[in-house]
């Protein structure tokens, strides 16, 4: 079996449903995360997609620019996307992962 079909709503209990074939290995990872977080599988998938929404919007814009032959504009949009990602990582406290804790080095 190549995948499993999951019904995913735009918002849990609301929105349009989407039939989504998920390879078994990926489904197992998603289900494990859902189990660990105590959420239904569909909620986890919607949450992950919601978190990726700004990047998906930017990537859509880049694809449209490339199709229109606006490669320089696409590169600028990509640089902006990468800069936003770096700023979000820094603002999110990611550098703390690299700091030593007392007694841990």
PLY file of the C-alpha trace (Angstrom):
ply
format ascii 1.0
element vertex 105
property float x
property float y
property float z
element edge 104
property int vertex1
property int vertex2
end_header
0.00 0.00 0.00
1.50 3.32 -1.09
-0.38 5.50 1.30
-3.35 6.02 3.50
-6.21 8.37 2.77
-6.86 10.96 5.44
-9.59 13.56 5.44
-8.16 16.94 6.36
-10.31 20.03 6.95
-9.05 23.59 6.51
-9.87 24.03 10.18
-10.81 21.11 12.35
-14.55 20.67 12.09
-14.80 23.49 9.55
-13.82 24.22 6.00
-13.55 21.93 3.01
-12.23 18.42 3.32
-9.28 17.27 1.23
-8.52 13.64 0.43
-4.82 13.24 1.14
-2.78 10.14 0.35
0.04 9.88 2.86
2.86 7.33 2.50
2.77 4.86 5.37
6.13 5.95 6.83
5.04 9.60 6.93
1.64 8.65 8.35
3.39 6.78 11.15
5.49 9.86 11.99
2.44 12.13 11.93
0.41 9.67 14.01
3.24 9.38 16.53
3.33 13.16 16.87
-0.46 13.27 17.17
-0.39 10.63 19.90
2.41 12.41 21.77
0.59 15.75 21.61
-2.82 14.30 22.42
-4.39 15.70 19.25
-6.27 13.98 16.42
-4.20 13.26 13.32
-6.20 15.69 11.16
-5.64 18.48 13.70
-1.88 17.89 13.64
-1.80 18.00 9.83
-3.87 21.22 9.73
-1.68 22.80 12.43
1.48 21.96 10.48
0.02 23.37 7.27
-1.14 26.52 9.08
2.38 27.06 10.42
3.73 26.71 6.88
1.15 29.05 5.34
3.40 32.14 5.07
6.15 30.07 3.43
3.65 28.47 1.04
2.35 31.92 0.06
5.91 33.12 -0.60
6.82 29.97 -2.55
3.67 30.38 -4.66
4.74 33.94 -5.46
8.23 32.72 -6.40
6.80 30.05 -8.72
4.52 32.62 -10.37
7.44 35.02 -10.85
9.61 32.31 -12.41
6.78 31.27 -14.76
6.41 34.93 -15.80
10.15 35.10 -16.55
10.81 37.44 -13.61
13.81 35.54 -12.26
15.37 38.56 -10.53
12.10 39.24 -8.70
11.87 35.56 -7.74
15.40 35.67 -6.31
14.54 38.79 -4.32
11.39 37.13 -2.96
13.45 34.06 -2.02
16.03 36.21 -0.21
13.19 37.90 1.67
11.72 34.50 2.58
15.08 33.25 3.86
15.62 36.44 5.85
12.19 36.11 7.44
12.95 32.52 8.38
16.23 33.52 10.03
14.55 36.37 11.92
11.81 34.03 13.14
14.38 31.50 14.34
16.28 34.16 16.26
13.11 35.72 17.69
11.91 32.27 18.69
14.90 31.78 20.97
16.59 29.18 18.82
20.09 30.40 19.77
19.38 29.14 23.30
19.74 25.64 21.92
23.42 26.32 21.38
24.17 27.90 24.75
25.64 25.70 27.45
23.59 25.21 30.58
25.20 25.24 34.01
26.67 21.85 34.66
26.19 20.77 31.03
29.06 22.68 29.47
0 1
1 2
2 3
3 4
4 5
5 6
6 7
7 8
8 9
9 10
10 11
11 12
12 13
13 14
14 15
15 16
16 17
17 18
18 19
19 20
20 21
21 22
22 23
23 24
24 25
25 26
26 27
27 28
28 29
29 30
30 31
31 32
32 33
33 34
34 35
35 36
36 37
37 38
38 39
39 40
40 41
41 42
42 43
43 44
44 45
45 46
46 47
47 48
48 49
49 50
50 51
51 52
52 53
53 54
54 55
55 56
56 57
57 58
58 59
59 60
60 61
61 62
62 63
63 64
64 65
65 66
66 67
67 68
68 69
69 70
70 71
71 72
72 73
73 74
74 75
75 76
76 77
77 78
78 79
79 80
80 81
81 82
82 83
83 84
84 85
85 86
86 87
87 88
88 89
89 90
90 91
91 92
92 93
93 94
94 95
95 96
96 97
97 98
98 99
99 100
100 101
101 102
102 103
103 104
